[in-house]
Amino acid sequence: MAQRVINFNPGPSALPLSVLEQAKSEMLDFQGSGMSVLETSHRSKNFEAVLDSAIQRTRRLLGLDETYQVLFIQGGASLQFAMVPMNLAAGKPVDYVDTGVWSTKAIKEARLCGKETRVVGSSEDMQFTYIPEKIVINPDAAYLHITSNNTIRGTRWKSFPDAGAVPLVSDMSSDIFSRRFDPRPFGLIYAGAQKNVGPAGVTLVIIREDMLKRVPKELPTMLRYSTYAENRSLYNTPPCFSIYICELVLKWIEETIGGLDQMEKINEEKAAVLYDYIDSQDFYRGTARPDSRSRMNVTFLLPEAEMEKDFLAGAADAGLYGLKGHRSVGGLRASIYNATTIEAVKALVDYMKHFAKGR
């Protein structure tokens, strides 16, 4: 096998090596069944055990009580942009904070669904390089939607807004399971798995029971959260392999890392290594306002955009991949999700020093 590279891709992104090795070892014979997990029936006891473990590990890691249901849905976070307002608006206005591309798309989908959609906070005035502090809290809103981490601009909510009795809804695709937070203000959380939980193909949805009561019966069956809740995500054939990998990743966080408190400590340390270097010199420049910086996606610029091609080519030669910024904004980006090691971040800093010295 060729030597593995250091993967800074923003999603699909790095998975823990031990998870990949276990999946490899079980690929042809899953738990003594004589079949691959790819061939195992979603109605089998073997797979139901995987599904139940993934649900229970999610509950333990996030500290969810019995008022929450853990669901696995296909369609990515992008489908959730529409499912959220379709299921939860309940005839009321829906409020959104716009912090960049993904929240902007969620706002667009809510409006396409015909919902009265209000933008109650935005950082568009500075190209989404910070998290807005001024947010209008409307007590008549069905929910307040936020995107907890902005992968493209490299910003994150350090603390979540207090919306009082209005339930929070959050797209946590890029930072779920990266830190401890209080789930109680959230009526619904959704996260595409392919950044911090597993491979592409499944979306984790965590929904509170009172929100399930809002689901309109006239929605198509597969667009109702209640369909998944009533059938333990088994109404139709789910993405079994993706859920299986998610369960292995959750097990890794819980048993190998030691839970979210330890995972958060590691993520803080990784981010500090990279940001401290960026702040210590004047060749590279971070793009996010320091008080809004993401721990998952570190965005930065070179003195001249023309240098980016050489930077990326040299990085590839050094075994560092996935550092190109999003096509909509350019620049450079290191996605340092849970599975990215501190040794990988230090290797990136060493390369950045070497490249700067050569200029």
JOQUI-V847417 format. One record per residue. N is the residue number from 1. PHI is phi in degrees with one decimal (none if undefined). OMEGA is omega in whole degrees, 0 to 359 (* if undefined). Layout:
N&PHI&OMEGA, N&PHI&OMEGA
This chain:
1&none&176, 2&-63.7&180, 3&-62.5&179, 4&-70.9&179, 5&-90.0&173, 6&-89.7&192, 7&-104.0&176, 8&-107.5&181, 9&-62.3&183, 10&-81.4&179, 11&137.7&356, 12&-55.6&191, 13&-130.4&184, 14&-61.2&172, 15&-113.8&178, 16&-57.3&182, 17&-58.8&180, 18&-63.8&177, 19&-67.1&179, 20&-62.8&180, 21&-67.2&178, 22&-67.5&178, 23&-61.7&178, 24&-63.1&183, 25&-68.2&182, 26&-101.8&187, 27&-60.8&183, 28&-93.2&183, 29&-143.1&183, 30&-85.5&175, 31&53.1&176, 32&73.2&182, 33&-80.9&185, 34&78.5&179, 35&-130.7&170, 36&-71.4&173, 37&-61.7&177, 38&-68.7&181, 39&-105.1&187, 40&-76.5&179, 41&-64.4&177, 42&-69.6&177, 43&-94.9&183, 44&-77.3&178, 45&-63.9&180, 46&-61.1&182, 47&-73.6&179, 48&-61.2&176, 49&-67.0&176, 50&-62.5&181, 51&-61.0&180, 52&-63.8&179, 53&-64.5&179, 54&-61.3&179, 55&-65.7&183, 56&-68.3&177, 57&-66.9&176, 58&-60.5&179, 59&-58.9&183, 60&-67.9&183, 61&-63.7&184, 62&-91.8&181, 63&69.4&182, 64&-84.6&174, 65&-89.3&187, 66&-73.4&177, 67&-79.9&180, 68&-106.9&172, 69&-111.9&178, 70&-107.3&186, 71&-121.3&174, 72&-123.1&188, 73&-128.9&176, 74&-87.9&176, 75&102.8&178, 76&70.4&176, 77&-61.1&181, 78&-61.8&175, 79&-69.3&178, 80&-64.4&177, 81&-55.8&179, 82&-92.6&183, 83&-61.9&182, 84&-58.9&180, 85&-67.2&179, 86&-61.8&184, 87&-90.6&195, 88&-113.5&184, 89&-63.9&176, 90&53.7&176, 91&78.0&180, 92&-109.2&172, 93&-63.8&177, 94&-117.9&186, 95&-109.7&183, 96&-135.1&168, 97&-104.5&184, 98&-98.9&179, 99&-118.7&176, 100&138.4&193, 101&-48.5&188, 102&-72.6&176, 103&-69.8&176, 104&-62.2&178, 105&-67.4&178, 106&-62.9&178, 107&-62.2&179, 108&-59.5&181, 109&-67.0&178, 110&-61.4&179, 111&-69.9&177, 112&-62.8&178, 113&-77.8&177, 114&81.6&182, 115&-89.8&174, 116&-70.4&191, 117&-114.8&182, 118&-115.2&174, 119&-91.9&188, 120&-102.8&177, 121&-172.2&182, 122&-158.2&173, 123&-116.0&181, 124&-62.5&183, 125&-61.4&178, 126&-123.4&175, 127&56.5&175, 128&59.5&181, 129&-94.7&178, 130&-152.3&176, 131&-97.0&184, 132&-67.2&178, 133&-92.9&182, 134&-89.3&180, 135&-130.2&177, 136&-85.1&177, 137&-100.1&180, 138&-100.7&182, 139&-66.8&180, 140&-90.1&183, 141&-73.9&175, 142&-69.3&177, 143&-165.7&173, 144&-116.7&184, 145&-99.8&174, 146&-132.2&171, 147&-108.7&193, 148&-65.4&182, 149&-144.6&181, 150&-100.0&184, 151&-66.1&188, 152&-82.2&181, 153&-96.6&176, 154&73.2&178, 155&-122.5&178, 156&-153.4&172, 157&-78.4&175, 158&-71.5&174, 159&-135.1&187, 160&-90.8&183, 161&-65.5&175, 162&-92.6&182, 163&-101.5&179, 164&65.2&182, 165&-81.0&179, 166&-79.1&181, 167&-69.7&174, 168&-82.4&170, 169&-125.9&183, 170&-138.0&166, 171&-84.6&180, 172&-111.5&185, 173&-54.2&190, 174&-105.0&176, 175&-141.8&177, 176&-63.7&183, 177&66.3&178, 178&-99.9&183, 179&-161.3&177, 180&-83.8&172, 181&-152.6&180, 182&-85.9&183, 183&-78.1&191, 184&-61.1&178, 185&-72.9&186, 186&-92.5&173, 187&-81.8&179, 188&-156.6&174, 189&-127.9&174, 190&-133.3&184, 191&-155.4&168, 192&-61.2&191, 193&-72.7&199, 194&-76.0&177, 195&-115.9&186, 196&-124.7&187, 197&-119.9&185, 198&179.7&180, 199&-89.9&174, 200&-64.5&175, 201&120.1&179, 202&-144.6&177, 203&-121.6&176, 204&-83.9&177, 205&-125.1&178, 206&-116.2&186, 207&-130.4&179, 208&-83.2&186, 209&-58.3&181, 210&-65.2&178, 211&-74.1&178, 212&-63.3&180, 213&-68.9&180, 214&-84.0&190, 215&-63.2&180, 216&-69.1&181, 217&-70.2&183, 218&-82.9&176, 219&-68.9&173, 220&-55.7&189, 221&-52.7&185, 222&-77.9&177, 223&-105.6&180, 224&-102.1&176, 225&-59.5&181, 226&-61.8&178, 227&-60.4&181, 228&-72.7&181, 229&-66.9&183, 230&-72.4&184, 231&-118.1&179, 232&50.1&179, 233&66.0&184, 234&-118.0&177, 235&-61.5&173, 236&-124.9&180, 237&-69.5&179, 238&-81.2&176, 239&-75.8&191, 240&-58.4&184, 241&-65.6&179, 242&-62.7&178, 243&-66.1&177, 244&-58.7&178, 245&-65.8&177, 246&-57.3&180, 247&-61.8&178, 248&-66.4&179, 249&-66.6&178, 250&-62.1&176, 251&-62.6&178, 252&-60.8&179, 253&-62.9&186, 254&-74.3&189, 255&-100.7&181, 256&-85.4&180, 257&-75.6&179, 258&107.4&176, 259&103.8&187, 260&-70.0&180, 261&-61.5&178, 262&-71.6&178, 263&-62.2&179, 264&-63.6&179, 265&-60.0&179, 266&-63.7&181, 267&-65.0&176, 268&-61.7&181, 269&-65.3&180, 270&-61.2&182, 271&-63.5&181, 272&-62.7&179, 273&-57.4&184, 274&-76.8&180, 275&-66.6&179, 276&-61.7&178, 277&-67.1&180, 278&-57.3&182, 279&-76.4&186, 280&-87.7&186, 281&-142.2&183, 282&-124.9&177, 283&-83.9&177, 284&-97.2&179, 285&-132.5&176, 286&-68.2&184, 287&-99.7&181, 288&-88.0&176, 289&-62.4&187, 290&-51.2&182, 291&-77.6&181, 292&-120.5&186, 293&-64.2&176, 294&-78.2&170, 295&-89.0&185, 296&-98.4&185, 297&-132.1&182, 298&-100.9&183, 299&-105.5&182, 300&-155.5&183, 301&-123.3&170, 302&-91.9&179, 303&-57.8&179, 304&-136.2&181, 305&-60.0&181, 306&-64.9&180, 307&-79.7&188, 308&-60.3&181, 309&-60.3&179, 310&-66.6&179, 311&-61.0&182, 312&-68.2&179, 313&-65.6&179, 314&-65.8&178, 315&-63.1&179, 316&-61.6&177, 317&-62.0&180, 318&-88.6&179, 319&82.3&180, 320&-110.0&187, 321&-120.4&173, 322&85.0&186, 323&-96.5&179, 324&-74.2&178, 325&-67.2&179, 326&-60.0&185, 327&-58.5&183, 328&-77.8&184, 329&-127.7&181, 330&74.0&181, 331&71.9&184, 332&-126.7&182, 333&-151.7&173, 334&-110.7&177, 335&-92.5&188, 336&-115.7&181, 337&-65.7&186, 338&-49.2&187, 339&-77.8&178, 340&-76.8&185, 341&-84.9&177, 342&-66.4&176, 343&-63.3&178, 344&-64.7&179, 345&-66.2&178, 346&-64.7&177, 347&-64.0&177, 348&-64.3&179, 349&-61.4&178, 350&-60.0&178, 351&-65.8&179, 352&-60.0&177, 353&-63.1&180, 354&-62.7&181, 355&-65.6&180, 356&-63.3&180, 357&-62.5&180, 358&-73.4&180, 359&-103.0&*
